[in-house]
């Protein structure tokens, strides 16, 4: 198609979208650039295909912005355009990073170099692009992107240490420190769905960049990259600019991680899953080396970018449904606990076998378990000091403050969200000669760090601590669940809960911003029947260090007036730094009450939390003009607002299928209606359907 005609067609297509003109204009500008610049020539056939297919929403979302630098680097969906992960956005990031390093470190860049690691991802999504045409993102893998990045760094004269095979984020952080490298890249999309990928940057300490240093990098990438230099891998090898990392370096990592632990409790049997990612090479190996009775779940630990054994194909330890297929195997193995990690091995997930069945632990509960165990054992051993330090972010449970007070240790509280801020505290302690005082730091999203061997989220050391604790409790005739409940009995029950409003696309970004703006400019006095006593805005106070600092500080905390028996009620609202969603963190705290059982308190808390969630979500939806029915709370929480509303639009069509006489036709039409929901569609919406019809979808349609 002629370029002029192509632009005209896209412009006309954009006119049909109910999206702000500024997004259309920016998308059109970027499309013109990709059509005119020879750098993007390989991507033109797919731009033509998307145009011919009238995929205006996808085109707009792919081109309306350059994919932003979030809390952990660049991360997003794989695809065509500057707002997608592809060979262009990754190599451009590497080129900007190269220029940043050369400017900052000069000749050291060539000698100290950059470490590059990668996980299992490969773009396998069908039906988006035309595989009959040139398609640069077809089966694009993390390894492919890692090698592309290596070609860029070496073309700029920077040595690259490239892992020969899959490696985890904790191992990358360790290796950067171990080799005294200047920086590191992790090619991964962490816990995101299969169609995502990304590039996380770490500094010479092995931690993610914090403001204003991340802003310096962003400015170079966005404003100073004029060309992307590439040196073919064989040429880089011939010049000695690529050094491959293998067993020797891996052994150093395993040794370092295995040195950490407090005791020799080893009786608990553990089922371990890597969620089809990299951690079978890290945390699992560390647990074996430490002498734990650990069994690898083979069904979910074979590296696989489709994450096939996980419900919804989402490799996220926060999602309880992801553990569904692990529990039967754990029962067969007579395991007491299940430990999992996300694909890049930096987020830990946990379940324990209790008398009532398998119990799931939130990220905050895992943090409480590990911290309490550390404090108890160190006190027993006589090594606990008043100068010891615990670090938490604004969304990490306040239960840690209770523990810090009880054990009379320091706590650095309520940092901005992101493990990089915990790492910064560690670096400051190290510069003061106090790094041995650091005990543990973490955040709500199943990420924590302990010891002094890395500066990023970890699975290995938290897995050691949790496994030791589970073994200790088993030796006592107890369990992890009983131990945690004992803490709640003693100090008061804390209930933590995470939910989100997922708002993809350009218009979604506007709506996310609108929520924050409205809360900020019109601080609510009430939400539903709940009275707000205090609103904390992280934008207020110290001046912004940079634009990235402004983004990181886009956090609002709502503290509600206590309602007996709840002594503290808090909701934190912030846009995600890595995904198109507004995240909401709920925490309600209760004081110990001898008049009621812990089970009663849990039930009270769950009932209260459901009503509070409805009030907060409905308030935020009202801001952006969405009427959200109560049954919507029964839909899978990670569905986007658009998907949820679309389900309610088609629900009458689903119900009408009962009149179709042919069973196979009913089944086929149902699959077509729910195709937009992706994998396991019925599981994502069935609860809402049951609430209306008294039966599940398949039973209602006589498809059981």
PyMOL commands that set and color helices and strands:
alter all, ss='L'
color gray80, all
select helices_A, chain A and resi 3-15+21-36+38-52+56-63+87-105+108-112+142-155+169-178+213-224+233-238+247-258+279-281+283-289+298-301+311-313+320-332+363-381+399-407+419-431+435-437+460-475+480-491+505-521+547-552+598-623+630-634+641-659+663-677+681-693+697-700
alter helices_A, ss='H'
color red, helices_A
select strands_A, chain A and resi 74-77+114-118+160-163+183-187+196-202+242-245+269-273+293-296+337-341+348-354+357-360+389-393+410-415+438-443+447-450+494-502+526-527+530-537+555-560+566-575+581-590
alter strands_A, ss='S'
color yellow, strands_A
deselect
rebuild
show_as cartoon
